[in-house]
Amino acid sequence: MKVEFYKHNLGAEEIGLVGKVLRSLFLTTGSYVDDLEIKLSKYFDTSFTVGLTSCTAALHLSLLAAGVGPGDEVITTPMSFVATSNSICMTGAKPVFVDVEKDTGNINVDLIEGAITKKTKAILPVHLYGQMVDMKKLLAISEKHGIPVIEDSAHALEAKRDGIKPGQKSFGSCFSFYATKSITSAEGGAFTTNNQNVAKLVKKLRSHGITSELAQRIRTGLKTYDVDVLGWKYNMDNVQAAILLPQVKKIEKHWKKREEIAKKYRAAFDKLGVDMPREYKNSKHGRHIFPVWVSAKKRDAILEYLNSNGVGAVINYPAIHLFSYYRKTFGFKEGMFPNCEEIAGREITIPLYSKLTDSEVSYVIKIVGEAVKG
Ligand SMILES: Cc1ncc(COP(=O)(O)O)c(C=O)c1O
């Protein structure tokens, strides 16, 4: 049997709507993007959403909107996809890592206050694997020090903790619609917030800083525009929005399927004695990916066994501070963030997506069992 690492769940509805856009005149940022932004805000229970070309773009622009620039520091986690800290470097600021919780992989919120300096301009937590960090605690630190929190919610589209959803109480939250995310347009992203001024600024920054995008000029009859701030080229287009729009309606249905699969995996792996991240109470897990933590000595052999038996599996993630660029540029070394390094050495991500069949799930469990015993 072959169980792919990921299979998207796109079909006739998405193809139909993309066809409609392609047969229309207007391909770039326009009414489909506007519609998607409204529907996503409704789903997130926030007031404003901005469609972008990636989560990286959302992170970069929201950091800029928070005033982050050269000479500043941003506190974040070394256990994430490198996009998180790269987006900080893109602004010219320095990523200041704090270690993660040993049993979840999420940034250890208790260590954040100790990392704040006069240069700290933002805190950038990642809701790793789909579990939200303790936002109540983090927001209290943010308020006390007057430092904004920008959430990397690439894994946490569906998540909620203590009644708080991503983007509701922070400066804003960043989402990814990359190829393996729970809704996807191959590449794509969004920023959501309750702050109208921040949303307006991010919208301006997505199109070079121009004061009104083409669709808006057509709508209002404006003939020209000004550029009053330097922006980037990160605007989502109507084709991407058309792929995403039908998926928004299916977010919860597909999440429920992944939740069922995750529960099956957890029950089976508990019996096998396989280590997995602790799950928080009062929390809805986004179920973006499913990690298992195996013995560091056997990790590569286990990964090889899974792959050679047809189970797609990958490592999420290598420790960011140990990448050559980060060592060279900031002087990070082994041993600086031991919990992160331990997880990076033990982690394997196995298939988790709504199209997985029961027999595929059983097969994955069987092969993981053989691999960890062998
Ligand atoms: C935690 C995290 N942050 C950011 C990103 C970047 O997302 P994108 O590829 O949409 O820029 C990813 C992508 O996988 C991610 O996993």
The ligand as an ORCA input file, in Angstrom:
! r2SCAN-3c Opt
* xyz 0 1
  C       4.530     27.574     11.069
  C       4.610     28.101      9.672
  N       4.778     29.414      9.482
  C       4.836     29.946      8.255
  C       4.743     29.162      7.135
  C       4.878     29.803      5.799
  O       3.725     29.678      5.037
  P       3.753     30.072      3.496
  O       4.359     28.941      2.752
  O       2.298     30.272      3.162
  O       4.530     31.327      3.379
  C       4.559     27.786      7.262
  C       4.455     26.946      6.059
  O       4.437     25.799      6.000
  C       4.495     27.232      8.572
  O       4.360     25.918      8.750
*
